């Protein structure tokens, strides 16, 4: 999956990621990667569930919140963008990306 994504073949990795999540539903890395892949392929609305699940995993919380904030801002959902940026700033107060 990582090799395909590195080659820019994001759409080709969506189904394999879904299958891996079915096998490992609590894997934060998979949830984040799936959500980020959906977002990058223009499917931010579908990405929201997996990114919100990734938020529950401390090691993926900031990355997932940044992706959710970016997706929300792109769709002009500014309250959600602010909410997710706040999640990041609560963990990393000097995060330039969240600003």
PyMOL commands that place a pseudoatom at each C-alpha (Angstrom):
pseudoatom trace, name=CA, resn=UNK, resi=1, chain=A, elem=C, hetatm=0, pos=[0.000, 0.000, 0.000]
pseudoatom trace, name=CA, resn=UNK, resi=2, chain=A, elem=C, hetatm=0, pos=[2.775, 2.414, 0.906]
pseudoatom trace, name=CA, resn=UNK, resi=3, chain=A, elem=C, hetatm=0, pos=[4.583, 1.742, -2.402]
pseudoatom trace, name=CA, resn=UNK, resi=4, chain=A, elem=C, hetatm=0, pos=[1.408, 2.346, -4.415]
pseudoatom trace, name=CA, resn=UNK, resi=5, chain=A, elem=C, hetatm=0, pos=[0.699, 5.552, -2.526]
pseudoatom trace, name=CA, resn=UNK, resi=6, chain=A, elem=C, hetatm=0, pos=[4.275, 6.731, -3.020]
pseudoatom trace, name=CA, resn=UNK, resi=7, chain=A, elem=C, hetatm=0, pos=[3.667, 6.282, -6.755]
pseudoatom trace, name=CA, resn=UNK, resi=8, chain=A, elem=C, hetatm=0, pos=[0.526, 8.418, -6.495]
pseudoatom trace, name=CA, resn=UNK, resi=9, chain=A, elem=C, hetatm=0, pos=[-1.849, 5.480, -6.943]
pseudoatom trace, name=CA, resn=UNK, resi=10, chain=A, elem=C, hetatm=0, pos=[-4.154, 6.416, -4.082]
pseudoatom trace, name=CA, resn=UNK, resi=11, chain=A, elem=C, hetatm=0, pos=[-7.403, 5.058, -5.484]
pseudoatom trace, name=CA, resn=UNK, resi=12, chain=A, elem=C, hetatm=0, pos=[-5.821, 1.634, -5.900]
pseudoatom trace, name=CA, resn=UNK, resi=13, chain=A, elem=C, hetatm=0, pos=[-5.145, 1.463, -2.157]
pseudoatom trace, name=CA, resn=UNK, resi=14, chain=A, elem=C, hetatm=0, pos=[-8.622, 2.275, -0.856]
pseudoatom trace, name=CA, resn=UNK, resi=15, chain=A, elem=C, hetatm=0, pos=[-10.082, -1.224, -1.124]
pseudoatom trace, name=CA, resn=UNK, resi=16, chain=A, elem=C, hetatm=0, pos=[-7.009, -2.970, 0.336]
pseudoatom trace, name=CA, resn=UNK, resi=17, chain=A, elem=C, hetatm=0, pos=[-7.103, -0.499, 3.242]
pseudoatom trace, name=CA, resn=UNK, resi=18, chain=A, elem=C, hetatm=0, pos=[-10.802, -1.268, 3.814]
pseudoatom trace, name=CA, resn=UNK, resi=19, chain=A, elem=C, hetatm=0, pos=[-9.991, -4.968, 3.982]
pseudoatom trace, name=CA, resn=UNK, resi=20, chain=A, elem=C, hetatm=0, pos=[-7.158, -4.390, 6.432]
pseudoatom trace, name=CA, resn=UNK, resi=21, chain=A, elem=C, hetatm=0, pos=[-9.445, -2.286, 8.646]
pseudoatom trace, name=CA, resn=UNK, resi=22, chain=A, elem=C, hetatm=0, pos=[-12.007, -5.113, 8.651]
pseudoatom trace, name=CA, resn=UNK, resi=23, chain=A, elem=C, hetatm=0, pos=[-9.267, -7.419, 9.926]
pseudoatom trace, name=CA, resn=UNK, resi=24, chain=A, elem=C, hetatm=0, pos=[-7.828, -4.853, 12.369]
pseudoatom trace, name=CA, resn=UNK, resi=25, chain=A, elem=C, hetatm=0, pos=[-10.640, -2.402, 13.226]
pseudoatom trace, name=CA, resn=UNK, resi=26, chain=A, elem=C, hetatm=0, pos=[-8.773, -0.785, 16.101]
pseudoatom trace, name=CA, resn=UNK, resi=27, chain=A, elem=C, hetatm=0, pos=[-5.529, -0.053, 14.275]
pseudoatom trace, name=CA, resn=UNK, resi=28, chain=A, elem=C, hetatm=0, pos=[-5.004, 3.713, 14.496]
pseudoatom trace, name=CA, resn=UNK, resi=29, chain=A, elem=C, hetatm=0, pos=[-2.387, 3.754, 11.764]
pseudoatom trace, name=CA, resn=UNK, resi=30, chain=A, elem=C, hetatm=0, pos=[-4.705, 1.998, 9.306]
pseudoatom trace, name=CA, resn=UNK, resi=31, chain=A, elem=C, hetatm=0, pos=[-7.627, 4.232, 10.233]
pseudoatom trace, name=CA, resn=UNK, resi=32, chain=A, elem=C, hetatm=0, pos=[-5.519, 7.357, 9.709]
pseudoatom trace, name=CA, resn=UNK, resi=33, chain=A, elem=C, hetatm=0, pos=[-3.999, 6.110, 6.451]
pseudoatom trace, name=CA, resn=UNK, resi=34, chain=A, elem=C, hetatm=0, pos=[-7.418, 5.186, 5.086]
pseudoatom trace, name=CA, resn=UNK, resi=35, chain=A, elem=C, hetatm=0, pos=[-8.877, 8.563, 6.058]
pseudoatom trace, name=CA, resn=UNK, resi=36, chain=A, elem=C, hetatm=0, pos=[-5.942, 10.495, 4.669]
pseudoatom trace, name=CA, resn=UNK, resi=37, chain=A, elem=C, hetatm=0, pos=[-6.156, 8.500, 1.436]
pseudoatom trace, name=CA, resn=UNK, resi=38, chain=A, elem=C, hetatm=0, pos=[-9.854, 9.210, 1.047]
pseudoatom trace, name=CA, resn=UNK, resi=39, chain=A, elem=C, hetatm=0, pos=[-9.264, 12.902, 1.751]
pseudoatom trace, name=CA, resn=UNK, resi=40, chain=A, elem=C, hetatm=0, pos=[-6.428, 13.103, -0.747]
pseudoatom trace, name=CA, resn=UNK, resi=41, chain=A, elem=C, hetatm=0, pos=[-8.580, 11.454, -3.392]
pseudoatom trace, name=CA, resn=UNK, resi=42, chain=A, elem=C, hetatm=0, pos=[-11.375, 14.005, -2.957]
pseudoatom trace, name=CA, resn=UNK, resi=43, chain=A, elem=C, hetatm=0, pos=[-13.573, 11.933, -0.654]
pseudoatom trace, name=CA, resn=UNK, resi=44, chain=A, elem=C, hetatm=0, pos=[-13.280, 13.948, 2.547]
pseudoatom trace, name=CA, resn=UNK, resi=45, chain=A, elem=C, hetatm=0, pos=[-16.847, 13.197, 3.646]
pseudoatom trace, name=CA, resn=UNK, resi=46, chain=A, elem=C, hetatm=0, pos=[-16.094, 9.463, 3.575]
pseudoatom trace, name=CA, resn=UNK, resi=47, chain=A, elem=C, hetatm=0, pos=[-12.797, 10.054, 5.367]
pseudoatom trace, name=CA, resn=UNK, resi=48, chain=A, elem=C, hetatm=0, pos=[-14.377, 11.635, 8.418]
pseudoatom trace, name=CA, resn=UNK, resi=49, chain=A, elem=C, hetatm=0, pos=[-15.376, 8.406, 10.168]
pseudoatom trace, name=CA, resn=UNK, resi=50, chain=A, elem=C, hetatm=0, pos=[-11.949, 6.790, 10.006]
pseudoatom trace, name=CA, resn=UNK, resi=51, chain=A, elem=C, hetatm=0, pos=[-10.142, 10.005, 10.927]
pseudoatom trace, name=CA, resn=UNK, resi=52, chain=A, elem=C, hetatm=0, pos=[-12.407, 10.476, 13.949]
pseudoatom trace, name=CA, resn=UNK, resi=53, chain=A, elem=C, hetatm=0, pos=[-11.667, 6.878, 14.949]
pseudoatom trace, name=CA, resn=UNK, resi=54, chain=A, elem=C, hetatm=0, pos=[-7.938, 7.595, 14.559]
pseudoatom trace, name=CA, resn=UNK, resi=55, chain=A, elem=C, hetatm=0, pos=[-8.377, 10.553, 16.944]
pseudoatom trace, name=CA, resn=UNK, resi=56, chain=A, elem=C, hetatm=0, pos=[-8.987, 8.017, 19.704]
pseudoatom trace, name=CA, resn=UNK, resi=57, chain=A, elem=C, hetatm=0, pos=[-5.402, 6.766, 19.349]
pseudoatom trace, name=CA, resn=UNK, resi=58, chain=A, elem=C, hetatm=0, pos=[-2.970, 9.078, 21.072]
pseudoatom trace, name=CA, resn=UNK, resi=59, chain=A, elem=C, hetatm=0, pos=[-0.184, 8.509, 18.536]
pseudoatom trace, name=CA, resn=UNK, resi=60, chain=A, elem=C, hetatm=0, pos=[-2.508, 9.473, 15.628]
pseudoatom trace, name=CA, resn=UNK, resi=61, chain=A, elem=C, hetatm=0, pos=[-4.563, 12.144, 17.361]
pseudoatom trace, name=CA, resn=UNK, resi=62, chain=A, elem=C, hetatm=0, pos=[-2.674, 15.199, 16.097]
pseudoatom trace, name=CA, resn=UNK, resi=63, chain=A, elem=C, hetatm=0, pos=[-2.295, 13.926, 12.525]
pseudoatom trace, name=CA, resn=UNK, resi=64, chain=A, elem=C, hetatm=0, pos=[-5.969, 12.967, 12.327]
pseudoatom trace, name=CA, resn=UNK, resi=65, chain=A, elem=C, hetatm=0, pos=[-7.096, 16.276, 13.806]
pseudoatom trace, name=CA, resn=UNK, resi=66, chain=A, elem=C, hetatm=0, pos=[-4.938, 18.223, 11.336]
pseudoatom trace, name=CA, resn=UNK, resi=67, chain=A, elem=C, hetatm=0, pos=[-6.436, 16.286, 8.426]
pseudoatom trace, name=CA, resn=UNK, resi=68, chain=A, elem=C, hetatm=0, pos=[-9.969, 16.795, 9.741]
pseudoatom trace, name=CA, resn=UNK, resi=69, chain=A, elem=C, hetatm=0, pos=[-9.281, 20.518, 10.230]
pseudoatom trace, name=CA, resn=UNK, resi=70, chain=A, elem=C, hetatm=0, pos=[-7.977, 20.863, 6.674]
pseudoatom trace, name=CA, resn=UNK, resi=71, chain=A, elem=C, hetatm=0, pos=[-10.934, 18.941, 5.235]
pseudoatom trace, name=CA, resn=UNK, resi=72, chain=A, elem=C, hetatm=0, pos=[-13.393, 21.028, 7.246]
pseudoatom trace, name=CA, resn=UNK, resi=73, chain=A, elem=C, hetatm=0, pos=[-11.776, 24.294, 6.153]
pseudoatom trace, name=CA, resn=UNK, resi=74, chain=A, elem=C, hetatm=0, pos=[-11.862, 23.212, 2.485]
pseudoatom trace, name=CA, resn=UNK, resi=75, chain=A, elem=C, hetatm=0, pos=[-15.589, 22.546, 2.793]
pseudoatom trace, name=CA, resn=UNK, resi=76, chain=A, elem=C, hetatm=0, pos=[-16.159, 25.878, 4.574]
pseudoatom trace, name=CA, resn=UNK, resi=77, chain=A, elem=C, hetatm=0, pos=[-17.126, 24.113, 7.817]
pseudoatom trace, name=CA, resn=UNK, resi=78, chain=A, elem=C, hetatm=0, pos=[-15.205, 26.580, 9.931]
pseudoatom trace, name=CA, resn=UNK, resi=79, chain=A, elem=C, hetatm=0, pos=[-16.621, 25.575, 13.328]
pseudoatom trace, name=CA, resn=UNK, resi=80, chain=A, elem=C, hetatm=0, pos=[-15.376, 22.018, 12.779]
pseudoatom trace, name=CA, resn=UNK, resi=81, chain=A, elem=C, hetatm=0, pos=[-12.039, 23.301, 11.480]
pseudoatom trace, name=CA, resn=UNK, resi=82, chain=A, elem=C, hetatm=0, pos=[-11.617, 25.390, 14.632]
pseudoatom trace, name=CA, resn=UNK, resi=83, chain=A, elem=C, hetatm=0, pos=[-12.646, 22.450, 16.820]
pseudoatom trace, name=CA, resn=UNK, resi=84, chain=A, elem=C, hetatm=0, pos=[-10.025, 20.181, 15.264]
pseudoatom trace, name=CA, resn=UNK, resi=85, chain=A, elem=C, hetatm=0, pos=[-7.334, 22.877, 15.319]
pseudoatom trace, name=CA, resn=UNK, resi=86, chain=A, elem=C, hetatm=0, pos=[-8.078, 23.273, 19.019]
pseudoatom trace, name=CA, resn=UNK, resi=87, chain=A, elem=C, hetatm=0, pos=[-7.568, 19.526, 19.535]
pseudoatom trace, name=CA, resn=UNK, resi=88, chain=A, elem=C, hetatm=0, pos=[-4.112, 19.912, 17.988]
pseudoatom trace, name=CA, resn=UNK, resi=89, chain=A, elem=C, hetatm=0, pos=[-3.227, 23.044, 19.946]
pseudoatom trace, name=CA, resn=UNK, resi=90, chain=A, elem=C, hetatm=0, pos=[-4.290, 21.394, 23.212]
pseudoatom trace, name=CA, resn=UNK, resi=91, chain=A, elem=C, hetatm=0, pos=[-1.664, 18.703, 22.566]
pseudoatom trace, name=CA, resn=UNK, resi=92, chain=A, elem=C, hetatm=0, pos=[0.933, 20.778, 20.725]
pseudoatom trace, name=CA, resn=UNK, resi=93, chain=A, elem=C, hetatm=0, pos=[0.494, 24.436, 21.733]
pseudoatom trace, name=CA, resn=UNK, resi=94, chain=A, elem=C, hetatm=0, pos=[3.141, 25.711, 19.312]
pseudoatom trace, name=CA, resn=UNK, resi=95, chain=A, elem=C, hetatm=0, pos=[1.827, 23.832, 16.264]
pseudoatom trace, name=CA, resn=UNK, resi=96, chain=A, elem=C, hetatm=0, pos=[2.127, 26.148, 13.292]
pseudoatom trace, name=CA, resn=UNK, resi=97, chain=A, elem=C, hetatm=0, pos=[0.165, 23.669, 11.141]
pseudoatom trace, name=CA, resn=UNK, resi=98, chain=A, elem=C, hetatm=0, pos=[-2.910, 24.067, 13.351]
pseudoatom trace, name=CA, resn=UNK, resi=99, chain=A, elem=C, hetatm=0, pos=[-2.868, 27.816, 12.884]
for i in range(1, 99): cmd.bond("trace and resi %d" % i, "trace and resi %d" % (i + 1))
show_as sticks, trace
zoom trace
